[in-house]
Amino acid sequence: DECEFYKRKLFLSDDEARICWQDPNNQHNNTTYLNKTIKDITLGIANHLSSKMNIPKECDNEYFTITTPLRTLDIRTENARVRAKWLGYLRGVMIMKR
């Protein structure tokens, strides 16, 4: 199995109830939604990605993984600052679920 990266625009729905992603080159393409059933957030490059994609360790601070009961979403942000903003929001979501 080979792992492939797809560039996607990641954003919140208008009501902030869903995490959405969409092909940035095709705004008419269907948007996929991930509801807020987040089970876990993992910092850094997922093991299955780092071994298959030869990702440099110095890029580790740009990655995180969202795990839900139905899927896992591996995310690479533009930089560590953007990752920190997403993680702050997602932690808030997880705390509000308690």
C-alpha positions as CSV (number, residue, x, y, z in Angstrom):
1,D,0.0,0.0,0.0
2,E,1.3,3.4,-0.9
3,C,0.2,6.5,1.0
4,E,-0.7,9.6,-1.0
5,F,-1.1,13.2,0.1
6,Y,-4.0,15.2,-1.2
7,K,-4.0,19.0,-0.7
8,R,-7.3,20.0,0.9
9,K,-8.7,23.2,2.3
10,L,-9.6,22.6,5.9
11,F,-12.2,24.8,7.6
12,L,-15.1,24.9,10.0
13,S,-18.7,24.8,9.0
14,D,-20.6,28.1,9.5
15,D,-22.2,26.7,12.7
16,E,-18.8,25.4,13.8
17,A,-20.4,21.9,14.3
18,R,-18.3,20.2,11.6
19,I,-14.7,20.1,10.4
20,C,-14.8,20.3,6.6
21,W,-12.3,19.7,3.8
22,Q,-12.5,20.4,0.1
23,D,-10.3,20.3,-2.9
24,P,-8.9,23.8,-3.2
25,N,-8.8,23.6,-7.0
26,N,-12.4,22.5,-7.4
27,Q,-14.8,24.5,-5.3
28,H,-17.7,22.7,-6.9
29,N,-16.5,19.4,-5.6
30,N,-18.4,17.9,-2.7
31,T,-17.1,18.9,0.7
32,T,-16.5,16.1,3.2
33,Y,-17.6,16.7,6.8
34,L,-16.2,15.3,10.0
35,N,-18.6,15.8,12.9
36,K,-17.3,16.5,16.4
37,T,-17.0,12.9,17.5
38,I,-13.3,13.3,18.0
39,K,-11.8,10.5,20.1
40,D,-8.2,11.5,20.0
41,I,-5.7,14.0,18.6
42,T,-2.1,12.8,18.0
43,L,0.7,15.3,17.6
44,G,3.4,14.9,15.0
45,I,3.7,12.6,12.0
46,A,1.8,9.3,12.3
47,N,4.0,6.3,12.2
48,H,2.4,4.9,9.1
49,L,3.1,8.2,7.2
50,S,6.6,8.7,8.3
51,S,7.7,5.3,7.2
52,K,5.9,5.3,3.8
53,M,6.4,8.9,2.8
54,N,10.0,9.5,4.0
55,I,8.9,12.7,5.8
56,P,11.8,14.6,7.4
57,K,11.6,14.7,11.2
58,E,12.0,18.5,11.2
59,C,8.5,18.7,9.7
60,D,7.0,16.9,12.6
61,N,5.6,20.1,14.2
62,E,3.4,20.7,11.1
63,Y,1.4,17.4,11.5
64,F,-1.4,16.1,13.6
65,T,-4.0,13.3,13.4
66,I,-7.7,13.5,14.2
67,T,-9.2,10.1,15.2
68,T,-13.0,9.5,15.2
69,P,-14.9,6.3,15.5
70,L,-15.4,6.2,11.7
71,R,-12.1,7.5,10.3
72,T,-8.6,8.9,10.9
73,L,-7.6,12.2,9.2
74,D,-3.8,12.9,9.0
75,I,-3.2,16.7,8.6
76,R,-0.2,18.7,7.6
77,T,-0.5,22.4,8.2
78,E,1.4,25.2,6.6
79,N,3.5,25.7,9.7
80,A,3.6,25.2,13.5
81,R,1.6,28.4,14.2
82,V,-1.4,27.2,12.1
83,R,-1.2,23.7,13.7
84,A,-1.3,25.4,17.2
85,K,-4.5,27.3,16.3
86,W,-6.2,24.1,15.1
87,L,-5.1,22.1,18.1
88,G,-6.4,24.8,20.5
89,Y,-9.8,24.7,18.8
90,L,-9.9,20.9,18.8
91,R,-9.0,20.7,22.4
92,G,-11.8,23.0,23.2
93,V,-14.2,20.8,21.3
94,M,-13.0,17.8,23.2
95,I,-13.4,19.6,26.6
96,M,-16.9,20.8,25.7
97,K,-18.0,17.1,25.0
98,R,-17.3,16.1,28.6
